[in-house]
């Protein structure tokens, strides 16, 4: 009996939700912010630091919403220290301003056939 080849399974892509705009995207398309065991809040570019993490798009609008409405502190279950908040705001200020509905069709937003 000849062995039949099965088609290769597509590679699993982990999905995460941006805490600011609540859209789901591939983990690599978001930035992880982590609460360390010491209680500090830091950026985690590798996504491997120990601690509770939250994800935010690399867009100024998402960062402003996450910091302004304290969504980041709520997601990390911590009151963000002032010096950590300053570092996060500095990071957010250096990001490009992107329209709020960028990628809306990709995320299942308004589409012509959904009427």
QUILINVEN-V248813 format. One record per pair of residues at least 6 apart in sequence whose C-alpha atoms are under 6 Angstrom apart, sorted by the first residue. I is the first residue (numbers start at 1). J is the second residue. Records with the same first field share a line. If there is no record, write none. Layout:
# QUILINVEN-V248813
I=J  J
This chain:
# QUILINVEN-V248813
14=26  27
15=25  26  27
16=24  25  27
17=23  24
18=55  56
19=56
20=62  65  66
30=55  56  57
31=55  56
32=44  47  54  55
33=42  43  44  53  54
34=41  42  51  52  53
35=41  51  52
36=51
37=51
41=84
59=98
60=92  95  97
63=92
66=72
73=79  80
